[in-house]
Amino acid sequence: MSPHHTNTDVIIVGGGAAGFFTAINLAEQRPDLSITILERGKEVLQKVRISGGGRCNVTHAEFDPRPLTGNYPRGEKELLGPFHKFMTGDTIEWFSNHGVELKIEDDGRMFPITDSSQTIIDCFLRLTKKYNINVQTSQNVVSLERDSEWKVTTKTDEFMCDHLVITAGSSPKVWQMMKSLGHTIVDAVPSLFTFNIVDKAITDLAGIAMEARVEVPQLKLESQGPLLITHWGFSGPAILKMSAWGAVELNSSGYKFDLVINWLNHLTQDDCYEVLLAQRENSKKQISNDRPFDLPKRLWIYLTESLALQEKGWADCSNKTLNKLANTLTASVFKIDGKSTFKEEFVTAGGIDLKEVDFRTLASRKQENLYFAGEILNIDAITGGFNFQNAWTGGWMVAQAIGGK
C-alpha cells in the first residue's frame, strides 16, 4: 500500500514536553499555520507523566538567569541568552494563564498545586485541541530529507513541511538522521544516577540522610548536599549533582572509583581532631554512647566500630586513635562499583553539538528551517525541574523564531 501524503506548515518530531510547548506557543502566535506533532509511541507526554513521582516537577524557583544556568553541566554558557528571554517567572505566568497554578516546595522545586502530572498533560491536550494541532501517535520517523521543503517519512506516511522541529530527546535513531544532515552528535553517557557499593555494613544503614561533602579525588570531582544511604549504596542530591557534573568522567572510569565522604560536611580533619581532644578532656563516657557531633546514632556506631572503638571510653583514647577517628569522620573511603538509574527519570548527557545551533533562535547552523528543543541537544541538568525548564525555554524560542517568519 502506498504511503499517505500530508502537507503541513510545521512538523514537530517528538510528542514530549518540548514538542507540545513549541506547538502550542506557535499556534497561539500564528493560528494560520498548520502544525503536526509526530510521536513514535502510542501515547504522548510519557516523561511528563512519570516526572517527580507522578507529580511533574515543572520548574525550579530560581529567578535570576545566571544562577539558573549553574544547574546545567552541559549548556550552562549557551542557555544564558535564552533564559534572559524566557525562564522560570515566564513559565509560572504561562501555566497560570492556561489554568495551571504552581507551588514552591521547601527545596525550590515547583509542582502543580494538584500534585498531579495529569494536570499538565490535560492542559497541553486541551490546548492542542483548541488550536487544531494535529497530534499523531505511533508515527515512527524513518527518514528526513530536504529539497525545497522538508520530507518526513514514517513507516506508514509521508509529510511535507516548510519548518521542521526536532524534540525527540535522546533517540539514537533520530541522532543518526541528524548526522546524515551534517550535524555532529556528542555520544550519550548516563547522567543523574546513584552509586552502587558492595559493603553490607554501610548498606544496612539504608534510610539515613544527612548533609555531607563527597569527593572522587582521582577524577577531581566534588559535591555537597544531602546524602542518602540506600540498600544499594549512595544517593541524594549530593550524589545526583556529582553524577551530572561528572557524567563523562564517571563513564570513562567504568563506574569503578573511590568515593571519599566527609560526614561532617565543611569541618576539616584538623578541626574535627580539636573537637575530639576536647571530648577526651571532658567526657568519661563510652565513645559509642557519647557523640560530639550531630550525626545519626546508627552512623556514629558504624564509624566507631570500623575502628574497634565501640567498647572504649573517651578517656582511653590516644592522640593517634583520635586522629584516626577524625580521618574516618572527614574522609571515609568507599569503593564504588557501578551505578543505578535515579527512579524512572533517566537522563543522558549527549546529543547535537551546541556549536552547531544558533541560540538566538535554536535553529540549526547546518540546515535551513530546522530547529531543536529539549534533550535532543547536548544539554542536561541536575535534578529539580531544570531539565523541564530547558524544554519550556527551547520550545518558546523555537515558536518565536518560526512565528516571526
ZANUDREN-134614 format. One record per residue (C-alpha): residue number from 1; residue in three letters; x, y, z. Coordinates in steps of 0.25 Angstrom, whole numbers, plus 5000, padded with zeros to 4 digits. Layout:
BEGIN
i = NUM; aa = ala; X = X; Y = Y; Z = Z
...
This chain:
BEGIN
i = 1; aa = met; X = 5000; Y = 5000; Z = 5000
i = 2; aa = ser; X = 5006; Y = 5014; Z = 4996
i = 3; aa = pro; X = 5008; Y = 5023; Z = 5007
i = 4; aa = his; X = 4998; Y = 5034; Z = 5011
i = 5; aa = his; X = 5003; Y = 5049; Z = 5007
i = 6; aa = thr; X = 5001; Y = 5061; Z = 5016
i = 7; aa = asn; X = 5005; Y = 5075; Z = 5014
i = 8; aa = thr; X = 5006; Y = 5084; Z = 5027
i = 9; aa = asp; X = 5014; Y = 5096; Z = 5030
i = 10; aa = val; X = 5021; Y = 5091; Z = 5042
i = 11; aa = ile; X = 5025; Y = 5077; Z = 5047
i = 12; aa = ile; X = 5030; Y = 5074; Z = 5061
i = 13; aa = val; X = 5036; Y = 5061; Z = 5063
i = 14; aa = gly; X = 5034; Y = 5057; Z = 5077
i = 15; aa = gly; X = 5022; Y = 5057; Z = 5086
i = 16; aa = gly; X = 5028; Y = 5061; Z = 5099
i = 17; aa = ala; X = 5029; Y = 5074; Z = 5107
i = 18; aa = ala; X = 5038; Y = 5082; Z = 5098
i = 19; aa = gly; X = 5029; Y = 5077; Z = 5086
i = 20; aa = phe; X = 5016; Y = 5081; Z = 5091
i = 21; aa = phe; X = 5021; Y = 5094; Z = 5097
i = 22; aa = thr; X = 5027; Y = 5098; Z = 5083
i = 23; aa = ala; X = 5014; Y = 5094; Z = 5076
i = 24; aa = ile; X = 5004; Y = 5102; Z = 5086
i = 25; aa = asn; X = 5013; Y = 5115; Z = 5087
i = 26; aa = leu; X = 5014; Y = 5115; Z = 5071
i = 27; aa = ala; X = 4999; Y = 5112; Z = 5069
i = 28; aa = glu; X = 4996; Y = 5124; Z = 5079
i = 29; aa = gln; X = 5005; Y = 5133; Z = 5071
i = 30; aa = arg; X = 5001; Y = 5128; Z = 5057
i = 31; aa = pro; X = 4987; Y = 5122; Z = 5057
i = 32; aa = asp; X = 4989; Y = 5122; Z = 5042
i = 33; aa = leu; X = 4999; Y = 5111; Z = 5042
i = 34; aa = ser; X = 4996; Y = 5096; Z = 5041
i = 35; aa = ile; X = 5004; Y = 5089; Z = 5052
i = 36; aa = thr; X = 5007; Y = 5074; Z = 5053
i = 37; aa = ile; X = 5013; Y = 5066; Z = 5064
i = 38; aa = leu; X = 5018; Y = 5052; Z = 5061
i = 39; aa = glu; X = 5021; Y = 5043; Z = 5073
i = 40; aa = arg; X = 5026; Y = 5029; Z = 5071
i = 41; aa = gly; X = 5020; Y = 5023; Z = 5083
i = 42; aa = lys; X = 5005; Y = 5020; Z = 5086
i = 43; aa = glu; X = 5004; Y = 5031; Z = 5096
i = 44; aa = val; X = 5009; Y = 5045; Z = 5097
i = 45; aa = leu; X = 5016; Y = 5053; Z = 5109
i = 46; aa = gln; X = 5021; Y = 5040; Z = 5116
i = 47; aa = lys; X = 5033; Y = 5047; Z = 5122
i = 48; aa = val; X = 5023; Y = 5058; Z = 5128
i = 49; aa = arg; X = 5014; Y = 5047; Z = 5133
i = 50; aa = ile; X = 5025; Y = 5040; Z = 5142
i = 51; aa = ser; X = 5033; Y = 5052; Z = 5146
i = 52; aa = gly; X = 5034; Y = 5056; Z = 5160
i = 53; aa = gly; X = 5028; Y = 5042; Z = 5164
i = 54; aa = gly; X = 5016; Y = 5046; Z = 5156
i = 55; aa = arg; X = 5014; Y = 5060; Z = 5161
i = 56; aa = cys; X = 5022; Y = 5067; Z = 5150
i = 57; aa = asn; X = 5034; Y = 5075; Z = 5155
i = 58; aa = val; X = 5030; Y = 5087; Z = 5145
i = 59; aa = thr; X = 5042; Y = 5096; Z = 5148
i = 60; aa = his; X = 5050; Y = 5102; Z = 5160
i = 61; aa = ala; X = 5049; Y = 5115; Z = 5168
i = 62; aa = glu; X = 5062; Y = 5121; Z = 5163
i = 63; aa = phe; X = 5058; Y = 5135; Z = 5157
i = 64; aa = asp; X = 5072; Y = 5140; Z = 5152
i = 65; aa = pro; X = 5077; Y = 5135; Z = 5139
i = 66; aa = arg; X = 5092; Y = 5133; Z = 5143
i = 67; aa = pro; X = 5090; Y = 5125; Z = 5155
i = 68; aa = leu; X = 5079; Y = 5117; Z = 5148
i = 69; aa = thr; X = 5090; Y = 5113; Z = 5137
i = 70; aa = gly; X = 5099; Y = 5108; Z = 5148
i = 71; aa = asn; X = 5090; Y = 5096; Z = 5149
i = 72; aa = tyr; X = 5093; Y = 5091; Z = 5135
i = 73; aa = pro; X = 5106; Y = 5083; Z = 5134
i = 74; aa = arg; X = 5105; Y = 5084; Z = 5119
i = 75; aa = gly; X = 5098; Y = 5096; Z = 5113
i = 76; aa = glu; X = 5102; Y = 5106; Z = 5124
i = 77; aa = lys; X = 5108; Y = 5116; Z = 5115
i = 78; aa = glu; X = 5098; Y = 5115; Z = 5103
i = 79; aa = leu; X = 5086; Y = 5116; Z = 5112
i = 80; aa = leu; X = 5089; Y = 5129; Z = 5118
i = 81; aa = gly; X = 5083; Y = 5137; Z = 5106
i = 82; aa = pro; X = 5070; Y = 5129; Z = 5104
i = 83; aa = phe; X = 5068; Y = 5130; Z = 5119
i = 84; aa = his; X = 5068; Y = 5145; Z = 5118
i = 85; aa = lys; X = 5056; Y = 5143; Z = 5109
i = 86; aa = phe; X = 5048; Y = 5132; Z = 5115
i = 87; aa = met; X = 5051; Y = 5126; Z = 5129
i = 88; aa = thr; X = 5045; Y = 5122; Z = 5142
i = 89; aa = gly; X = 5036; Y = 5134; Z = 5144
i = 90; aa = asp; X = 5031; Y = 5133; Z = 5130
i = 91; aa = thr; X = 5028; Y = 5118; Z = 5132
i = 92; aa = ile; X = 5020; Y = 5121; Z = 5144
i = 93; aa = glu; X = 5012; Y = 5132; Z = 5137
i = 94; aa = trp; X = 5010; Y = 5123; Z = 5125
i = 95; aa = phe; X = 5004; Y = 5112; Z = 5133
i = 96; aa = ser; X = 4995; Y = 5121; Z = 5141
i = 97; aa = asn; X = 4990; Y = 5128; Z = 5129
i = 98; aa = his; X = 4986; Y = 5114; Z = 5124
i = 99; aa = gly; X = 4979; Y = 5110; Z = 5137
i = 100; aa = val; X = 4990; Y = 5103; Z = 5144
i = 101; aa = glu; X = 4995; Y = 5109; Z = 5157
i = 102; aa = leu; X = 5009; Y = 5104; Z = 5162
i = 103; aa = lys; X = 5014; Y = 5104; Z = 5176
i = 104; aa = ile; X = 5028; Y = 5105; Z = 5182
i = 105; aa = glu; X = 5033; Y = 5094; Z = 5192
i = 106; aa = asp; X = 5044; Y = 5096; Z = 5202
i = 107; aa = asp; X = 5055; Y = 5091; Z = 5193
i = 108; aa = gly; X = 5051; Y = 5101; Z = 5182
i = 109; aa = arg; X = 5044; Y = 5090; Z = 5173
i = 110; aa = met; X = 5031; Y = 5095; Z = 5167
i = 111; aa = phe; X = 5019; Y = 5086; Z = 5164
i = 112; aa = pro; X = 5005; Y = 5088; Z = 5160
i = 113; aa = ile; X = 4996; Y = 5090; Z = 5173
i = 114; aa = thr; X = 4989; Y = 5078; Z = 5169
i = 115; aa = asp; X = 5001; Y = 5070; Z = 5171
i = 116; aa = ser; X = 4998; Y = 5062; Z = 5159
i = 117; aa = ser; X = 5005; Y = 5062; Z = 5145
i = 118; aa = gln; X = 4992; Y = 5059; Z = 5139
i = 119; aa = thr; X = 4988; Y = 5074; Z = 5141
i = 120; aa = ile; X = 5000; Y = 5078; Z = 5132
i = 121; aa = ile; X = 4996; Y = 5067; Z = 5122
i = 122; aa = asp; X = 4981; Y = 5071; Z = 5122
i = 123; aa = cys; X = 4985; Y = 5085; Z = 5120
i = 124; aa = phe; X = 4994; Y = 5082; Z = 5107
i = 125; aa = leu; X = 4984; Y = 5073; Z = 5101
i = 126; aa = arg; X = 4973; Y = 5083; Z = 5103
i = 127; aa = leu; X = 4981; Y = 5094; Z = 5096
i = 128; aa = thr; X = 4985; Y = 5085; Z = 5085
i = 129; aa = lys; X = 4970; Y = 5082; Z = 5082
i = 130; aa = lys; X = 4967; Y = 5097; Z = 5084
i = 131; aa = tyr; X = 4977; Y = 5101; Z = 5073
i = 132; aa = asn; X = 4975; Y = 5089; Z = 5064
i = 133; aa = ile; X = 4989; Y = 5084; Z = 5065
i = 134; aa = asn; X = 4990; Y = 5070; Z = 5058
i = 135; aa = val; X = 4995; Y = 5060; Z = 5069
i = 136; aa = gln; X = 4999; Y = 5047; Z = 5062
i = 137; aa = thr; X = 5004; Y = 5035; Z = 5071
i = 138; aa = ser; X = 5010; Y = 5022; Z = 5066
i = 139; aa = gln; X = 5018; Y = 5030; Z = 5055
i = 140; aa = asn; X = 5032; Y = 5025; Z = 5055
i = 141; aa = val; X = 5040; Y = 5034; Z = 5046
i = 142; aa = val; X = 5050; Y = 5026; Z = 5037
i = 143; aa = ser; X = 5056; Y = 5037; Z = 5029
i = 144; aa = leu; X = 5057; Y = 5052; Z = 5027
i = 145; aa = glu; X = 5060; Y = 5059; Z = 5014
i = 146; aa = arg; X = 5061; Y = 5073; Z = 5010
i = 147; aa = asp; X = 5059; Y = 5079; Z = 4996
i = 148; aa = ser; X = 5051; Y = 5092; Z = 4994
i = 149; aa = glu; X = 5044; Y = 5087; Z = 5007
i = 150; aa = trp; X = 5045; Y = 5076; Z = 5017
i = 151; aa = lys; X = 5040; Y = 5062; Z = 5014
i = 152; aa = val; X = 5038; Y = 5054; Z = 5027
i = 153; aa = thr; X = 5035; Y = 5039; Z = 5024
i = 154; aa = thr; X = 5029; Y = 5030; Z = 5035
i = 155; aa = lys; X = 5026; Y = 5015; Z = 5034
i = 156; aa = thr; X = 5012; Y = 5018; Z = 5029
i = 157; aa = asp; X = 5012; Y = 5032; Z = 5024
i = 158; aa = glu; X = 5019; Y = 5044; Z = 5017
i = 159; aa = phe; X = 5019; Y = 5058; Z = 5021
i = 160; aa = met; X = 5023; Y = 5071; Z = 5014
i = 161; aa = cys; X = 5026; Y = 5083; Z = 5022
i = 162; aa = asp; X = 5033; Y = 5097; Z = 5022
i = 163; aa = his; X = 5039; Y = 5096; Z = 5036
i = 164; aa = leu; X = 5044; Y = 5084; Z = 5044
i = 165; aa = val; X = 5046; Y = 5084; Z = 5059
i = 166; aa = ile; X = 5053; Y = 5072; Z = 5066
i = 167; aa = thr; X = 5049; Y = 5070; Z = 5080
i = 168; aa = ala; X = 5051; Y = 5055; Z = 5080
i = 169; aa = gly; X = 5060; Y = 5054; Z = 5092
i = 170; aa = ser; X = 5072; Y = 5045; Z = 5092
i = 171; aa = ser; X = 5067; Y = 5035; Z = 5082
i = 172; aa = pro; X = 5079; Y = 5028; Z = 5075
i = 173; aa = lys; X = 5071; Y = 5027; Z = 5062
i = 174; aa = val; X = 5068; Y = 5042; Z = 5061
i = 175; aa = trp; X = 5082; Y = 5045; Z = 5065
i = 176; aa = gln; X = 5087; Y = 5036; Z = 5053
i = 177; aa = met; X = 5077; Y = 5044; Z = 5044
i = 178; aa = met; X = 5083; Y = 5057; Z = 5049
i = 179; aa = lys; X = 5097; Y = 5052; Z = 5046
i = 180; aa = ser; X = 5093; Y = 5049; Z = 5032
i = 181; aa = leu; X = 5088; Y = 5064; Z = 5031
i = 182; aa = gly; X = 5102; Y = 5069; Z = 5035
i = 183; aa = his; X = 5101; Y = 5070; Z = 5050
i = 184; aa = thr; X = 5111; Y = 5065; Z = 5060
i = 185; aa = ile; X = 5106; Y = 5056; Z = 5071
i = 186; aa = val; X = 5113; Y = 5056; Z = 5085
i = 187; aa = asp; X = 5112; Y = 5042; Z = 5089
i = 188; aa = ala; X = 5102; Y = 5039; Z = 5100
i = 189; aa = val; X = 5106; Y = 5036; Z = 5114
i = 190; aa = pro; X = 5097; Y = 5034; Z = 5126
i = 191; aa = ser; X = 5094; Y = 5046; Z = 5135
i = 192; aa = leu; X = 5086; Y = 5046; Z = 5149
i = 193; aa = phe; X = 5089; Y = 5033; Z = 5155
i = 194; aa = thr; X = 5093; Y = 5027; Z = 5168
i = 195; aa = phe; X = 5105; Y = 5020; Z = 5173
i = 196; aa = asn; X = 5106; Y = 5005; Z = 5176
i = 197; aa = ile; X = 5114; Y = 4999; Z = 5187
i = 198; aa = val; X = 5117; Y = 4985; Z = 5191
i = 199; aa = asp; X = 5118; Y = 4987; Z = 5206
i = 200; aa = lys; X = 5107; Y = 4981; Z = 5215
i = 201; aa = ala; X = 5111; Y = 4989; Z = 5227
i = 202; aa = ile; X = 5108; Y = 5002; Z = 5221
i = 203; aa = thr; X = 5096; Y = 4998; Z = 5212
i = 204; aa = asp; X = 5090; Y = 4992; Z = 5225
i = 205; aa = leu; X = 5089; Y = 5007; Z = 5229
i = 206; aa = ala; X = 5079; Y = 5010; Z = 5218
i = 207; aa = gly; X = 5070; Y = 5021; Z = 5221
i = 208; aa = ile; X = 5080; Y = 5030; Z = 5227
i = 209; aa = ala; X = 5080; Y = 5044; Z = 5221
i = 210; aa = met; X = 5090; Y = 5056; Z = 5225
i = 211; aa = glu; X = 5097; Y = 5068; Z = 5219
i = 212; aa = ala; X = 5111; Y = 5063; Z = 5215
i = 213; aa = arg; X = 5123; Y = 5066; Z = 5205
i = 214; aa = val; X = 5126; Y = 5056; Z = 5195
i = 215; aa = glu; X = 5139; Y = 5055; Z = 5186
i = 216; aa = val; X = 5145; Y = 5046; Z = 5175
i = 217; aa = pro; X = 5159; Y = 5051; Z = 5176
i = 218; aa = gln; X = 5165; Y = 5043; Z = 5164
i = 219; aa = leu; X = 5154; Y = 5050; Z = 5155
i = 220; aa = lys; X = 5155; Y = 5063; Z = 5162
i = 221; aa = leu; X = 5140; Y = 5063; Z = 5165
i = 222; aa = glu; X = 5133; Y = 5068; Z = 5178
i = 223; aa = ser; X = 5119; Y = 5071; Z = 5182
i = 224; aa = gln; X = 5112; Y = 5075; Z = 5195
i = 225; aa = gly; X = 5098; Y = 5074; Z = 5200
i = 226; aa = pro; X = 5088; Y = 5064; Z = 5205
i = 227; aa = leu; X = 5094; Y = 5050; Z = 5205
i = 228; aa = leu; X = 5085; Y = 5037; Z = 5206
i = 229; aa = ile; X = 5089; Y = 5023; Z = 5209
i = 230; aa = thr; X = 5081; Y = 5013; Z = 5201
i = 231; aa = his; X = 5080; Y = 4998; Z = 5200
i = 232; aa = trp; X = 5090; Y = 4998; Z = 5188
i = 233; aa = gly; X = 5099; Y = 5010; Z = 5192
i = 234; aa = phe; X = 5098; Y = 5025; Z = 5192
i = 235; aa = ser; X = 5088; Y = 5034; Z = 5186
i = 236; aa = gly; X = 5082; Y = 5048; Z = 5190
i = 237; aa = pro; X = 5085; Y = 5062; Z = 5183
i = 238; aa = ala; X = 5100; Y = 5062; Z = 5187
i = 239; aa = ile; X = 5102; Y = 5049; Z = 5178
i = 240; aa = leu; X = 5092; Y = 5053; Z = 5167
i = 241; aa = lys; X = 5099; Y = 5066; Z = 5165
i = 242; aa = met; X = 5112; Y = 5059; Z = 5164
i = 243; aa = ser; X = 5107; Y = 5049; Z = 5155
i = 244; aa = ala; X = 5102; Y = 5060; Z = 5146
i = 245; aa = trp; X = 5114; Y = 5069; Z = 5146
i = 246; aa = gly; X = 5124; Y = 5057; Z = 5145
i = 247; aa = ala; X = 5115; Y = 5049; Z = 5135
i = 248; aa = val; X = 5127; Y = 5048; Z = 5125
i = 249; aa = glu; X = 5138; Y = 5045; Z = 5134
i = 250; aa = leu; X = 5130; Y = 5035; Z = 5142
i = 251; aa = asn; X = 5126; Y = 5028; Z = 5130
i = 252; aa = ser; X = 5141; Y = 5027; Z = 5126
i = 253; aa = ser; X = 5144; Y = 5021; Z = 5139
i = 254; aa = gly; X = 5134; Y = 5009; Z = 5136
i = 255; aa = tyr; X = 5127; Y = 5014; Z = 5149
i = 256; aa = lys; X = 5138; Y = 5008; Z = 5158
i = 257; aa = phe; X = 5145; Y = 5018; Z = 5167
i = 258; aa = asp; X = 5148; Y = 5022; Z = 5181
i = 259; aa = leu; X = 5137; Y = 5032; Z = 5188
i = 260; aa = val; X = 5142; Y = 5040; Z = 5199
i = 261; aa = ile; X = 5131; Y = 5045; Z = 5209
i = 262; aa = asn; X = 5133; Y = 5056; Z = 5219
i = 263; aa = trp; X = 5121; Y = 5052; Z = 5229
i = 264; aa = leu; X = 5124; Y = 5066; Z = 5236
i = 265; aa = asn; X = 5121; Y = 5074; Z = 5223
i = 266; aa = his; X = 5131; Y = 5086; Z = 5224
i = 267; aa = leu; X = 5138; Y = 5082; Z = 5236
i = 268; aa = thr; X = 5153; Y = 5079; Z = 5233
i = 269; aa = gln; X = 5161; Y = 5067; Z = 5239
i = 270; aa = asp; X = 5169; Y = 5077; Z = 5248
i = 271; aa = asp; X = 5156; Y = 5084; Z = 5253
i = 272; aa = cys; X = 5150; Y = 5070; Z = 5256
i = 273; aa = tyr; X = 5162; Y = 5066; Z = 5263
i = 274; aa = glu; X = 5162; Y = 5078; Z = 5272
i = 275; aa = val; X = 5147; Y = 5075; Z = 5276
i = 276; aa = leu; X = 5151; Y = 5060; Z = 5279
i = 277; aa = leu; X = 5162; Y = 5065; Z = 5288
i = 278; aa = ala; X = 5153; Y = 5074; Z = 5296
i = 279; aa = gln; X = 5143; Y = 5062; Z = 5297
i = 280; aa = arg; X = 5154; Y = 5053; Z = 5303
i = 281; aa = glu; X = 5157; Y = 5064; Z = 5313
i = 282; aa = asn; X = 5142; Y = 5066; Z = 5317
i = 283; aa = ser; X = 5136; Y = 5052; Z = 5316
i = 284; aa = lys; X = 5137; Y = 5039; Z = 5324
i = 285; aa = lys; X = 5126; Y = 5032; Z = 5316
i = 286; aa = gln; X = 5128; Y = 5021; Z = 5305
i = 287; aa = ile; X = 5130; Y = 5026; Z = 5291
i = 288; aa = ser; X = 5119; Y = 5019; Z = 5285
i = 289; aa = asn; X = 5109; Y = 5026; Z = 5295
i = 290; aa = asp; X = 5114; Y = 5040; Z = 5294
i = 291; aa = arg; X = 5114; Y = 5047; Z = 5281
i = 292; aa = pro; X = 5121; Y = 5060; Z = 5280
i = 293; aa = phe; X = 5115; Y = 5063; Z = 5266
i = 294; aa = asp; X = 5101; Y = 5063; Z = 5261
i = 295; aa = leu; X = 5102; Y = 5050; Z = 5254
i = 296; aa = pro; X = 5091; Y = 5039; Z = 5253
i = 297; aa = lys; X = 5093; Y = 5029; Z = 5264
i = 298; aa = arg; X = 5094; Y = 5017; Z = 5255
i = 299; aa = leu; X = 5104; Y = 5024; Z = 5246
i = 300; aa = trp; X = 5112; Y = 5028; Z = 5258
i = 301; aa = ile; X = 5113; Y = 5014; Z = 5263
i = 302; aa = tyr; X = 5116; Y = 5009; Z = 5249
i = 303; aa = leu; X = 5128; Y = 5019; Z = 5248
i = 304; aa = thr; X = 5134; Y = 5016; Z = 5262
i = 305; aa = glu; X = 5132; Y = 5001; Z = 5261
i = 306; aa = ser; X = 5140; Y = 5002; Z = 5248
i = 307; aa = leu; X = 5152; Y = 5006; Z = 5257
i = 308; aa = ala; X = 5148; Y = 4996; Z = 5268
i = 309; aa = leu; X = 5145; Y = 5007; Z = 5278
i = 310; aa = gln; X = 5131; Y = 5003; Z = 5282
i = 311; aa = glu; X = 5136; Y = 4998; Z = 5296
i = 312; aa = lys; X = 5146; Y = 5009; Z = 5298
i = 313; aa = gly; X = 5143; Y = 5021; Z = 5307
i = 314; aa = trp; X = 5148; Y = 5035; Z = 5302
i = 315; aa = ala; X = 5158; Y = 5036; Z = 5313
i = 316; aa = asp; X = 5165; Y = 5023; Z = 5308
i = 317; aa = cys; X = 5168; Y = 5029; Z = 5294
i = 318; aa = ser; X = 5182; Y = 5033; Z = 5290
i = 319; aa = asn; X = 5185; Y = 5044; Z = 5281
i = 320; aa = lys; X = 5187; Y = 5034; Z = 5269
i = 321; aa = thr; X = 5174; Y = 5028; Z = 5272
i = 322; aa = leu; X = 5167; Y = 5041; Z = 5272
i = 323; aa = asn; X = 5174; Y = 5045; Z = 5259
i = 324; aa = lys; X = 5169; Y = 5032; Z = 5252
i = 325; aa = leu; X = 5155; Y = 5035; Z = 5256
i = 326; aa = ala; X = 5156; Y = 5050; Z = 5251
i = 327; aa = asn; X = 5161; Y = 5044; Z = 5238
i = 328; aa = thr; X = 5149; Y = 5034; Z = 5237
i = 329; aa = leu; X = 5139; Y = 5045; Z = 5240
i = 330; aa = thr; X = 5144; Y = 5054; Z = 5230
i = 331; aa = ala; X = 5150; Y = 5045; Z = 5219
i = 332; aa = ser; X = 5143; Y = 5031; Z = 5219
i = 333; aa = val; X = 5147; Y = 5024; Z = 5206
i = 334; aa = phe; X = 5137; Y = 5015; Z = 5199
i = 335; aa = lys; X = 5139; Y = 5006; Z = 5187
i = 336; aa = ile; X = 5128; Y = 5009; Z = 5177
i = 337; aa = asp; X = 5125; Y = 4998; Z = 5167
i = 338; aa = gly; X = 5114; Y = 5002; Z = 5157
i = 339; aa = lys; X = 5102; Y = 5011; Z = 5157
i = 340; aa = ser; X = 5087; Y = 5011; Z = 5157
i = 341; aa = thr; X = 5077; Y = 5019; Z = 5150
i = 342; aa = phe; X = 5070; Y = 5030; Z = 5158
i = 343; aa = lys; X = 5056; Y = 5026; Z = 5158
i = 344; aa = glu; X = 5050; Y = 5026; Z = 5144
i = 345; aa = glu; X = 5055; Y = 5039; Z = 5141
i = 346; aa = phe; X = 5067; Y = 5034; Z = 5133
i = 347; aa = val; X = 5074; Y = 5046; Z = 5127
i = 348; aa = thr; X = 5086; Y = 5045; Z = 5118
i = 349; aa = ala; X = 5097; Y = 5055; Z = 5114
i = 350; aa = gly; X = 5100; Y = 5056; Z = 5099
i = 351; aa = gly; X = 5093; Y = 5060; Z = 5086
i = 352; aa = ile; X = 5094; Y = 5071; Z = 5076
i = 353; aa = asp; X = 5107; Y = 5078; Z = 5077
i = 354; aa = leu; X = 5104; Y = 5092; Z = 5083
i = 355; aa = lys; X = 5113; Y = 5099; Z = 5074
i = 356; aa = glu; X = 5104; Y = 5095; Z = 5062
i = 357; aa = val; X = 5092; Y = 5102; Z = 5068
i = 358; aa = asp; X = 5089; Y = 5117; Z = 5068
i = 359; aa = phe; X = 5084; Y = 5120; Z = 5082
i = 360; aa = arg; X = 5077; Y = 5133; Z = 5078
i = 361; aa = thr; X = 5066; Y = 5124; Z = 5071
i = 362; aa = leu; X = 5070; Y = 5110; Z = 5074
i = 363; aa = ala; X = 5072; Y = 5108; Z = 5058
i = 364; aa = ser; X = 5082; Y = 5098; Z = 5052
i = 365; aa = arg; X = 5094; Y = 5105; Z = 5046
i = 366; aa = lys; X = 5095; Y = 5093; Z = 5037
i = 367; aa = gln; X = 5081; Y = 5093; Z = 5030
i = 368; aa = glu; X = 5071; Y = 5103; Z = 5027
i = 369; aa = asn; X = 5057; Y = 5103; Z = 5035
i = 370; aa = leu; X = 5062; Y = 5092; Z = 5044
i = 371; aa = tyr; X = 5060; Y = 5095; Z = 5059
i = 372; aa = phe; X = 5063; Y = 5087; Z = 5072
i = 373; aa = ala; X = 5058; Y = 5088; Z = 5086
i = 374; aa = gly; X = 5059; Y = 5079; Z = 5099
i = 375; aa = glu; X = 5068; Y = 5067; Z = 5101
i = 376; aa = ile; X = 5072; Y = 5065; Z = 5086
i = 377; aa = leu; X = 5082; Y = 5076; Z = 5089
i = 378; aa = asn; X = 5095; Y = 5073; Z = 5097
i = 379; aa = ile; X = 5088; Y = 5080; Z = 5109
i = 380; aa = asp; X = 5085; Y = 5073; Z = 5123
i = 381; aa = ala; X = 5083; Y = 5078; Z = 5137
i = 382; aa = ile; X = 5083; Y = 5073; Z = 5151
i = 383; aa = thr; X = 5070; Y = 5068; Z = 5157
i = 384; aa = gly; X = 5060; Y = 5079; Z = 5162
i = 385; aa = gly; X = 5052; Y = 5083; Z = 5150
i = 386; aa = phe; X = 5063; Y = 5089; Z = 5142
i = 387; aa = asn; X = 5062; Y = 5079; Z = 5130
i = 388; aa = phe; X = 5047; Y = 5083; Z = 5128
i = 389; aa = gln; X = 5051; Y = 5098; Z = 5129
i = 390; aa = asn; X = 5061; Y = 5095; Z = 5117
i = 391; aa = ala; X = 5049; Y = 5089; Z = 5110
i = 392; aa = trp; X = 5040; Y = 5101; Z = 5112
i = 393; aa = thr; X = 5050; Y = 5111; Z = 5109
i = 394; aa = gly; X = 5054; Y = 5104; Z = 5096
i = 395; aa = gly; X = 5040; Y = 5102; Z = 5091
i = 396; aa = trp; X = 5037; Y = 5116; Z = 5094
i = 397; aa = met; X = 5049; Y = 5121; Z = 5086
i = 398; aa = val; X = 5046; Y = 5112; Z = 5074
i = 399; aa = ala; X = 5032; Y = 5117; Z = 5074
i = 400; aa = gln; X = 5036; Y = 5131; Z = 5073
i = 401; aa = ala; X = 5046; Y = 5128; Z = 5062
i = 402; aa = ile; X = 5037; Y = 5121; Z = 5053
i = 403; aa = gly; X = 5025; Y = 5130; Z = 5057
i = 404; aa = gly; X = 5033; Y = 5143; Z = 5053
i = 405; aa = lys; X = 5036; Y = 5138; Z = 5039
